[in-house]
Amino acid sequence: MKKRAADDGPEGPHPKRMATALDAAARTAVKAIEAGRMPSEFDRPVVLSLLMRALAAPGASAAAVEGASGALVLLLQSEDDGAAAAAELLAAGSLHALAGALGAAGRAPGAAVRVLGGLLMAAGDISARVAMVRRMADTDGMLSGLVATLPNEDDPEPAECRTLTASILSMLAMPEGAAARIAALPGAAATLATAALSEHAAGARLHPLVTVLVQITGEGAARAWAPAAMNRVIDVMALAADDAESAGLAMITLQRLALAGGAAARRIAAHPAAMRAMANAAAGAADTVARGAAEAALHAVTSSCAEAKAAVASALAALLVANDAASRDRARALLQGAPLSLPPLAVAALGLAAGEVAALKAEVEALQSIPVNTRAAIVELAAAVRGRPG
């Protein structure tokens, strides 16, 4: 009769011994996949289970998590029918585990995000991908886990991880009711805005974050946001207005915020960068959708209070001295039209004042361009001249 190992019980191998064996099997599977040896159809479910265990196991080493994630992504990128089969198996049995990994510490959240991205790409045709998006969005903890992953800095490539997370979140916000569920998550708007304002958020990396913010900026949601979150979202939209890809979405978001209520409109009016962005878009944007959204946002801000009306007039007045005639004409039309309805003489006076401000600004910039040593010498000479007897 075969002798049982000392630490095995009557029910079978000791849990620690079993875990060690499973870890070894997962490492073997990772090495095989990295070498291009994909599992057979028969072995695929077992291999996927081993890799998911290695990725999501509490206390797993960074090497184990990264190895399992990389192997899963390679499986989902394989050129034969194995990719779609692996995607279906993972979707059927591992979405809850992936959602759980998003809320963990360390490398697991980033690893789970990469697997989710691979899943979406491997799902098949458009209809299959739409179905996969719905399954992911309906998985408990998935949306909150993705939002929680955005500020994660433990990933080896935090900026890329943040961009991929935001891209997946923007897709998962598309099914009916999903955007509202994201908006209802505690701190979701603030987390998204903070991620967008991070040092990594520029150009293409900013776009998916702006996309999610515009998806969740419904009237009810915006009214529920804390003032600090609202300010951060407005900061993001002012930043996004300078990015050609995101400018239209930024104007639509500002329009929605302005229409959410007087408090939001007044916050926008008190934000100089946002006011400049809206005025520039309303008077000069080539994108007619962005221009229309900016005009609607300006109208909503104007209607909130007298101070906001003055802020809108000031922002548009700066464009009365714009370089191109079309922008000047549109700014003049917006100032004279409802709801501002300024008389032509008042608009002309605003134009003169804007010209003086622009000239002063040019003088200041010219002075600032003078080297510090030269500037100091000029000041010293002027003081000496003033000190001479007349």
C-alpha positions in Angstrom: 0.0 0.0 0.0 1.3 3.4 -1.0 2.4 5.6 1.9 0.6 8.9 2.2 2.6 12.1 2.5 3.0 13.3 6.1 1.1 16.5 5.7 -1.7 15.0 3.6 -5.1 14.2 5.1 -7.7 11.5 4.4 -9.5 13.9 2.1 -6.5 14.3 -0.2 -3.3 16.5 -0.6 -2.7 19.2 1.9 -3.9 22.7 0.6 -0.4 24.2 0.7 1.0 21.2 -1.3 -1.9 21.5 -3.7 -1.3 25.3 -4.2 2.4 24.7 -4.8 1.5 22.1 -7.5 -1.0 24.4 -9.1 1.5 27.3 -9.2 4.1 25.1 -10.8 1.5 23.9 -13.4 0.6 27.6 -14.1 4.3 28.5 -14.6 4.6 25.5 -17.0 1.6 26.7 -19.0 2.9 30.3 -19.2 6.3 29.1 -20.5 4.6 26.9 -23.1 2.3 29.7 -24.4 5.2 32.2 -24.5 7.1 29.6 -26.6 4.1 29.5 -29.0 2.8 26.1 -27.9 -0.9 26.8 -27.4 -3.1 24.3 -25.5 -5.2 21.8 -27.3 -9.0 22.2 -27.3 -9.1 19.5 -24.6 -6.5 21.2 -22.4 -7.7 24.8 -23.0 -10.3 24.9 -20.1 -7.8 23.6 -17.6 -5.0 26.0 -18.7 -7.4 29.0 -18.6 -8.4 28.0 -15.1 -4.8 27.7 -14.0 -3.9 31.1 -15.5 -6.9 32.8 -13.9 -6.0 31.3 -10.5 -2.5 32.6 -10.8 -3.7 36.1 -11.8 -6.4 36.5 -9.2 -4.9 34.6 -6.2 -4.5 36.7 -3.1 -0.9 37.4 -2.4 0.3 36.2 -5.8 3.7 37.6 -6.7 4.1 40.3 -9.4 5.9 37.8 -11.6 3.1 35.3 -11.4 0.4 37.9 -12.1 2.2 39.4 -15.0 3.1 36.0 -16.5 -0.5 34.8 -16.2 -1.9 38.0 -17.7 0.6 37.9 -20.6 -0.2 34.3 -21.4 -4.0 34.9 -21.3 -3.6 37.9 -23.7 -1.4 35.7 -26.0 -4.2 33.1 -26.0 -6.7 35.7 -26.9 -4.6 36.9 -29.7 -3.9 33.5 -31.3 -4.6 33.3 -35.0 -6.6 30.1 -35.1 -10.1 29.5 -33.7 -8.5 29.2 -30.2 -8.8 33.0 -29.5 -12.6 33.0 -29.9 -12.9 29.8 -27.9 -10.7 31.1 -25.1 -12.7 34.3 -25.0 -16.0 32.4 -24.7 -14.6 30.2 -21.9 -13.2 33.2 -20.0 -16.5 35.1 -20.4 -18.5 32.2 -19.1 -16.4 31.4 -16.1 -14.0 34.2 -15.2 -15.7 37.6 -15.5 -16.5 37.7 -11.8 -12.9 36.7 -11.0 -11.6 39.5 -13.3 -13.9 42.0 -11.6 -12.6 40.9 -8.3 -9.0 41.3 -9.4 -9.8 44.9 -10.4 -10.5 45.8 -6.8 -7.3 44.1 -5.5 -4.0 45.7 -4.6 -0.7 45.5 -6.5 -0.4 44.3 -10.1 -3.7 42.4 -10.4 -5.9 45.3 -11.5 -3.7 46.2 -14.4 -3.3 42.6 -15.4 -7.1 42.1 -15.3 -7.6 45.2 -17.5 -5.3 43.8 -20.1 -7.2 40.5 -20.2 -10.5 42.4 -20.4 -9.1 44.3 -23.4 -8.0 41.1 -25.0 -11.4 39.6 -24.4 -13.2 42.4 -26.2 -10.9 42.1 -29.2 -11.1 38.3 -29.4 -14.9 38.2 -29.1 -15.5 37.9 -32.8 -17.6 40.1 -35.1 -19.4 43.3 -34.1 -22.5 41.6 -32.7 -20.3 39.3 -30.6 -18.3 42.2 -29.2 -21.6 44.1 -28.4 -22.8 41.0 -26.5 -19.4 40.7 -24.7 -19.7 44.4 -23.7 -23.1 43.8 -22.2 -21.9 40.7 -20.3 -19.0 42.7 -18.9 -21.2 45.7 -17.9 -23.7 43.4 -16.2 -21.0 41.6 -14.1 -21.2 42.6 -10.5 -18.3 44.8 -9.5 -17.0 45.3 -13.0 -17.9 49.0 -13.5 -16.8 50.0 -9.9 -13.6 47.9 -10.3 -12.7 49.7 -13.5 -13.3 53.1 -11.9 -11.2 52.0 -8.9 -8.4 50.9 -11.2 -7.9 54.3 -12.8 -5.7 55.8 -10.0 -3.7 52.6 -9.7 0.0 53.4 -9.9 1.3 49.9 -9.1 1.2 48.8 -12.7 4.5 48.8 -14.6 3.0 51.1 -17.2 0.4 53.2 -15.3 -0.3 55.6 -18.1 -1.1 52.9 -20.6 -3.1 51.0 -18.0 -5.1 54.1 -17.3 -5.8 54.7 -21.0 -6.9 51.1 -21.6 -9.1 51.2 -18.4 -10.8 54.4 -19.6 -11.3 52.9 -23.1 -12.9 49.8 -21.7 -15.1 51.8 -19.4 -16.3 54.0 -22.2 -17.4 50.9 -24.1 -19.1 49.4 -21.1 -21.0 52.6 -20.5 -22.8 52.2 -23.8 -25.5 49.6 -22.9 -28.7 51.1 -21.6 -28.5 52.1 -17.9 -24.7 51.5 -17.7 -23.7 55.1 -17.8 -26.2 55.9 -15.0 -24.7 53.1 -12.9 -21.2 54.6 -13.4 -22.5 58.1 -12.5 -24.0 56.7 -9.3 -20.8 55.2 -8.1 -19.4 57.2 -5.1 -16.7 59.5 -6.3 -16.8 58.3 -9.9 -16.8 61.8 -11.5 -14.0 63.0 -9.2 -11.9 59.9 -9.9 -12.3 60.2 -13.7 -11.5 63.9 -13.6 -8.4 63.4 -11.5 -7.2 60.7 -13.9 -7.8 63.0 -16.8 -5.9 65.8 -15.1 -2.9 63.6 -14.3 0.4 64.2 -15.9 -0.2 61.3 -18.2 -3.5 62.6 -19.7 -2.7 64.3 -23.0 -3.8 63.9 -26.5 -5.1 60.4 -27.3 -4.9 59.4 -23.6 -7.3 62.2 -22.7 -10.0 61.3 -25.2 -11.4 58.1 -23.6 -11.6 59.8 -20.2 -13.5 62.7 -21.7 -15.7 60.2 -23.4 -16.7 58.5 -20.2 -17.3 61.9 -18.5 -19.6 63.0 -21.2 -21.4 59.7 -21.0 -22.1 60.1 -17.3 -22.9 63.8 -17.3 -26.6 63.6 -17.1 -28.6 66.3 -15.4 -29.4 64.3 -12.3 -25.9 63.0 -12.0 -24.3 66.5 -12.3 -26.6 67.9 -9.6 -25.4 65.1 -7.2 -21.7 65.8 -7.7 -19.8 67.5 -4.9 -18.5 71.0 -5.8 -14.9 69.8 -5.9 -15.8 67.1 -8.3 -17.7 69.6 -10.5 -14.7 71.9 -10.5 -12.4 69.1 -11.6 -14.7 68.0 -14.4 -14.9 71.6 -15.6 -11.0 71.7 -15.5 -10.9 68.6 -17.7 -13.3 70.1 -20.3 -11.3 73.3 -20.5 -8.2 71.2 -21.0 -9.9 68.9 -23.6 -11.1 72.0 -25.6 -7.5 72.3 -26.9 -7.4 68.7 -28.2 -9.0 68.4 -31.7 -10.3 64.9 -31.0 -12.0 65.8 -27.7 -13.1 69.4 -28.2 -16.6 68.5 -29.4 -17.2 66.2 -26.5 -15.9 68.8 -24.1 -18.4 71.4 -25.4 -21.3 68.9 -25.1 -20.3 68.1 -21.5 -20.1 71.8 -20.6 -23.5 72.3 -22.2 -25.0 69.5 -20.1 -23.4 70.8 -17.0 -24.7 74.3 -17.7 -28.2 73.0 -18.2 -28.0 70.9 -15.0 -28.8 73.9 -12.8 -27.8 77.4 -11.8 -25.0 76.3 -9.4 -23.2 74.4 -12.2 -23.7 77.3 -14.6 -22.2 79.7 -12.1 -19.2 77.4 -11.5 -18.5 77.4 -15.3 -18.9 81.2 -15.4 -16.3 81.5 -12.7 -13.8 79.3 -14.6 -11.8 81.6 -17.0 -10.3 78.7 -19.0 -13.7 77.1 -19.6 -15.2 80.4 -20.6 -12.4 81.1 -23.1 -12.8 77.6 -24.5 -16.6 78.0 -24.9 -16.3 81.4 -26.5 -13.5 80.2 -28.9 -15.6 77.2 -29.9 -18.8 79.2 -30.3 -17.2 81.9 -32.4 -14.5 79.9 -34.3 -14.9 76.1 -34.2 -14.9 74.4 -37.6 -16.9 71.6 -36.0 -20.5 72.7 -36.2 -21.6 70.2 -33.5 -19.0 71.7 -31.1 -20.0 75.2 -32.1 -23.6 74.5 -31.4 -22.9 72.9 -28.1 -20.7 75.8 -27.1 -23.4 78.3 -28.0 -26.0 76.4 -26.0 -23.7 76.2 -23.0 -23.0 80.0 -23.2 -26.8 80.6 -23.4 -27.4 78.4 -20.3 -24.6 80.2 -18.4 -25.9 83.6 -19.4 -29.3 82.8 -18.0 -28.0 81.8 -14.5 -27.2 85.2 -13.0 -26.0 88.7 -13.8 -22.4 87.9 -12.9 -22.4 84.9 -15.3 -23.9 87.2 -18.0 -21.0 89.6 -17.6 -18.5 86.7 -17.8 -20.0 85.5 -21.1 -19.9 89.0 -22.5 -16.2 89.4 -21.4 -15.2 86.0 -23.0 -16.9 86.8 -26.3 -15.5 90.4 -26.3 -12.0 89.1 -26.4 -12.8 87.6 -29.8 -13.9 90.9 -31.3 -10.2 91.4 -32.1 -9.6 87.9 -33.3 -7.3 87.4 -36.4 -10.0 86.0 -38.7 -13.1 88.0 -39.7 -15.4 85.0 -39.4 -14.7 84.7 -35.7 -15.1 88.4 -35.1 -18.4 88.4 -36.9 -19.8 85.4 -35.0 -18.6 86.9 -31.7 -20.4 90.2 -32.6 -23.6 88.3 -33.5 -23.6 86.3 -30.2 -23.1 89.5 -28.2 -25.9 91.3 -30.0 -28.3 88.3 -30.1 -30.4 86.8 -27.4 -29.9 86.2 -24.5 -27.2 88.9 -24.2 -28.9 91.4 -26.6 -26.2 94.1 -26.3 -26.8 97.2 -28.4 -24.2 97.9 -31.2 -22.6 100.8 -29.3 -22.0 98.6 -26.3 -20.4 95.9 -28.5 -18.2 98.6 -30.2 -17.1 99.7 -26.8 -16.3 96.2 -25.8 -14.3 95.8 -29.0 -12.2 98.9 -28.2 -11.5 97.7 -24.7 -10.5 94.3 -26.0 -8.1 95.9 -28.4 -6.5 97.9 -25.6 -6.2 94.7 -23.5 -4.6 92.8 -26.4 -2.1 95.7 -27.0 -1.2 95.7 -23.3 -0.8 92.0 -23.2 1.5 92.2 -26.3 3.6 94.9 -24.5 3.9 92.8 -21.4 4.9 89.7 -23.4 7.5 91.8 -25.2 9.0 93.0 -21.9 9.0 89.5 -20.5 10.9 88.3 -23.5 13.8 90.7 -22.7 16.6 88.8 -20.8 16.6 89.4 -17.0 20.0 91.1 -17.0 19.0 93.5 -19.8 15.7 94.3 -18.1 17.5 95.1 -14.8 19.8 97.4 -16.7 16.9 99.3 -18.3 15.2 99.8 -14.9 18.5 101.0 -13.4 19.0 103.5 -16.2 15.4 104.8 -16.0 15.9 105.3 -12.2 19.1 107.2 -12.9 17.4 109.4 -15.5 14.5 110.2 -13.2 17.0 111.1 -10.4 18.8 113.8 -12.5 18.0 117.4 -11.7 15.6 118.9 -14.3 
